Amino acid sequence: MDTAEYMLSGGRYFYAVLMCHLSIEKALKGFYQDRLSVMLPKTHNLIYLLNKAGIKPPESIGRFVVKLNEASVMTRYPEDIDKLEKDYTQTIVRDMIAKNKEVLAWINAQF
């Protein structure tokens, strides 16, 4: 999350979104490994990770995770950087970072 906030402060908004995704991905993989003592297959799909971990988020968190999961491909492999720069403004990304912190807190509470 520190990197997401750093990217936000530097105006690198869609990279901040990518860092948000990565932080949730790593938290879910850590939860899965802690709970089941096995490594997950290599994936970036947050919905898959939630399902494999066997945890069901509250509706608001679930909606955000779906939104972030969809953003991942666009930010990881940007074909249209100009569109991303218009879609992810400072205000939108600041809100995403705040929501991302809520999701991470929820995941940590599941341990």
PLY file of the C-alpha trace (Angstrom):
ply
format ascii 1.0
element vertex 111
property float x
property float y
property float z
element edge 110
property int vertex1
property int vertex2
end_header
0.00 0.00 0.00
2.93 2.31 0.55
3.80 1.97 -3.13
0.18 2.65 -4.15
0.20 5.83 -2.08
3.58 6.82 -3.52
2.26 6.32 -7.05
-0.79 8.41 -6.16
1.36 11.24 -4.83
3.44 11.15 -8.00
0.44 11.30 -10.33
0.95 7.71 -11.54
-2.67 6.86 -10.93
-3.21 3.66 -12.85
-0.01 2.25 -11.37
-1.50 2.98 -7.95
-4.50 0.86 -8.96
-2.17 -1.97 -9.99
-0.46 -1.79 -6.59
-3.84 -1.97 -4.87
-4.60 -5.13 -6.82
-1.24 -6.65 -5.95
-1.67 -5.95 -2.24
-5.02 -7.77 -2.14
-3.66 -10.59 -4.29
-0.75 -11.15 -1.89
-3.01 -10.93 1.17
-5.37 -13.55 -0.27
-2.50 -15.83 -1.23
-1.07 -15.48 2.27
-4.45 -16.29 3.80
-4.86 -19.32 1.55
-1.41 -20.65 2.33
-1.84 -20.03 6.07
-5.23 -21.74 6.18
-4.51 -24.71 3.88
-0.72 -24.96 3.99
-0.45 -25.21 0.22
0.68 -22.82 -2.49
-1.87 -21.52 -4.94
-1.33 -21.81 -8.65
0.07 -18.65 -10.21
-2.89 -16.37 -10.84
-3.83 -12.73 -10.56
-7.59 -13.38 -10.43
-8.88 -12.04 -7.11
-12.28 -13.72 -7.45
-10.61 -17.09 -7.99
-8.43 -16.49 -4.93
-11.42 -15.60 -2.76
-13.26 -18.72 -3.89
-10.25 -20.99 -3.35
-9.65 -19.50 0.09
-13.26 -20.23 0.98
-14.08 -16.81 2.37
-17.08 -14.73 1.36
-16.71 -10.98 1.67
-19.51 -8.59 2.59
-21.30 -7.23 -0.48
-19.51 -3.86 -0.59
-16.10 -5.51 -0.36
-17.07 -8.11 -2.95
-18.16 -5.41 -5.40
-14.90 -3.54 -4.95
-12.85 -6.71 -5.45
-14.72 -7.42 -8.70
-14.05 -3.85 -9.88
-10.37 -4.11 -8.97
-10.09 -7.53 -10.58
-11.45 -6.11 -13.86
-9.03 -3.16 -13.65
-6.06 -5.47 -13.22
-5.78 -6.55 -16.84
-6.07 -2.99 -18.11
-3.43 -1.66 -15.72
-1.11 -4.66 -16.02
-1.14 -4.70 -19.83
-2.19 -1.20 -20.89
-3.13 -0.92 -24.54
-4.61 2.55 -24.22
-2.67 4.54 -21.66
-4.54 7.74 -22.53
-7.85 6.09 -21.64
-6.44 4.77 -18.36
-5.18 8.21 -17.46
-8.68 9.63 -18.03
-10.42 6.79 -16.17
-8.18 6.87 -13.09
-8.12 10.39 -11.77
-6.58 11.46 -8.49
-9.98 11.52 -6.78
-10.99 8.08 -8.05
-7.68 6.50 -7.11
-7.64 8.14 -3.68
-11.07 6.56 -3.04
-9.84 3.22 -4.39
-6.86 3.26 -2.03
-9.15 3.96 0.93
-11.46 1.09 -0.06
-8.46 -1.16 -0.67
-7.34 -0.58 2.91
-10.80 -1.67 4.09
-10.49 -4.87 2.06
-7.05 -5.60 3.48
-8.34 -5.04 7.01
-11.21 -7.45 6.31
-8.82 -10.10 4.93
-6.51 -9.71 7.96
-9.52 -10.14 10.27
-10.16 -13.55 8.66
-6.85 -14.99 9.94
0 1
1 2
2 3
3 4
4 5
5 6
6 7
7 8
8 9
9 10
10 11
11 12
12 13
13 14
14 15
15 16
16 17
17 18
18 19
19 20
20 21
21 22
22 23
23 24
24 25
25 26
26 27
27 28
28 29
29 30
30 31
31 32
32 33
33 34
34 35
35 36
36 37
37 38
38 39
39 40
40 41
41 42
42 43
43 44
44 45
45 46
46 47
47 48
48 49
49 50
50 51
51 52
52 53
53 54
54 55
55 56
56 57
57 58
58 59
59 60
60 61
61 62
62 63
63 64
64 65
65 66
66 67
67 68
68 69
69 70
70 71
71 72
72 73
73 74
74 75
75 76
76 77
77 78
78 79
79 80
80 81
81 82
82 83
83 84
84 85
85 86
86 87
87 88
88 89
89 90
90 91
91 92
92 93
93 94
94 95
95 96
96 97
97 98
98 99
99 100
100 101
101 102
102 103
103 104
104 105
105 106
106 107
107 108
108 109
109 110
